Amino acid sequence: MLEKKFILWANVGERVKKLRNERNLSQTKFGKMIGISGQYLGMIEKGANNLSVDLIVKICDVTGVSSDYILFGIIGSEQSINAAACLDGLSNEQFEIALEIIKKVAKFIKTNGGNNLLIQEILNQDNITNL
């Protein structure tokens, strides 16, 4: 049986705003990129306006995210495939260790949202064999 999913336009608006902010774009600039005014985009971000299918497609094209993410907050399959590819070839023990690290990093990011400097510093290290 198919699971019913309901679209909460306020959540959609929050995700659109997040995508825009991640790209350091004003409402006017992002609106132009997707073919609407900045004012209309502001209403979408507040959940006051629904999105047409055409507009969802434009947002997906501009941001590179899936419509599942825009509408329901579901991370697209491409991102899942990329994440899984990083773990490919590990032994079961290595996989479990990597999974625990991923969980801890995800929790850290969620609880320390603004502290991307530390994360970026770790990502920029070429040699992390001493961990």
C-alpha positions in Angstrom: 0.0 0.0 0.0 1.3 3.5 -0.9 2.0 5.8 1.9 0.2 9.1 1.7 2.4 12.2 2.0 1.0 15.6 2.6 2.7 18.8 1.5 3.2 21.3 4.2 3.7 24.5 2.3 5.4 26.3 5.3 8.0 23.5 5.3 8.4 23.8 1.5 9.0 27.5 1.9 11.6 26.9 4.6 13.5 24.5 2.4 13.4 26.9 -0.5 14.7 29.7 1.7 17.4 27.4 3.0 18.5 26.5 -0.5 18.6 30.2 -1.4 20.5 31.2 1.7 23.0 28.4 1.1 23.8 30.0 -2.2 24.0 33.5 -0.7 21.3 34.8 -3.0 18.8 37.6 -2.4 15.1 36.9 -2.9 15.3 39.2 -6.0 18.3 37.4 -7.5 17.0 33.9 -6.8 13.5 34.9 -8.0 14.9 36.1 -11.3 16.8 32.8 -11.7 13.5 30.8 -11.4 11.3 33.3 -13.2 9.4 35.0 -10.4 9.6 38.2 -8.5 11.5 38.5 -5.2 8.2 39.4 -3.5 6.5 36.3 -4.8 9.5 34.2 -3.6 9.1 35.8 -0.2 5.5 34.7 0.0 6.6 31.1 -1.0 9.3 31.1 1.7 6.7 32.1 4.3 4.4 29.3 3.1 1.7 31.8 1.9 1.9 30.6 -1.7 2.0 27.1 -3.2 4.4 26.2 -6.0 3.4 25.1 -9.5 5.0 22.0 -10.9 6.9 24.2 -13.4 8.3 26.3 -10.6 9.3 23.3 -8.6 11.2 22.0 -11.7 12.9 25.4 -12.1 14.0 25.4 -8.4 15.3 21.8 -8.8 17.2 22.7 -12.0 18.8 25.8 -10.4 19.7 24.2 -7.0 20.4 20.6 -8.1 18.1 19.1 -5.5 15.3 16.7 -6.1 11.6 17.5 -6.0 11.3 15.0 -3.2 13.6 17.3 -1.1 11.6 20.5 -2.0 8.2 18.9 -1.3 8.9 16.5 1.5 12.4 17.1 2.8 13.5 13.7 1.5 17.2 13.7 0.5 17.4 12.7 -3.2 18.6 9.3 -4.3 21.7 10.8 -6.0 22.9 12.0 -2.6 22.2 8.6 -1.0 24.1 6.9 -3.9 27.1 9.2 -3.4 27.1 8.5 0.3 26.8 4.7 -0.2 29.6 4.8 -2.8 32.0 6.2 -0.2 31.4 3.1 2.0 31.6 0.6 -0.9 34.3 -2.0 -0.4 34.6 -1.8 3.3 34.5 -4.8 5.5 31.5 -5.2 7.8 33.6 -4.0 10.7 34.9 -1.0 8.8 31.4 -0.2 7.6 30.0 -0.2 11.1 32.8 2.1 12.3 32.2 4.5 9.3 28.4 4.4 10.0 29.0 5.4 13.7 31.3 8.2 12.6 28.7 9.5 10.1 26.0 9.4 12.8 28.2 11.4 15.1 29.2 13.9 12.5 25.5 14.4 11.5 24.5 14.9 15.1 27.4 17.4 15.5 26.3 19.3 12.4 22.7 19.4 13.6 23.5 20.6 17.1 26.3 23.0 16.1 24.8 24.3 12.8 26.8 27.4 12.7 30.1 25.8 13.5 31.0 24.9 9.9 34.6 26.2 10.4 35.7 23.1 12.4 34.0 20.7 9.9 35.7 22.5 7.0 39.0 22.3 8.7 38.7 18.6 9.1 37.6 18.2 5.5 40.6 20.2 4.2 43.0 17.8 5.9 44.6 15.5 3.3 46.2 13.1 5.7 43.9 12.0 8.5 45.6 8.6 9.1 46.5 9.6 12.6 42.9 9.6 13.9 
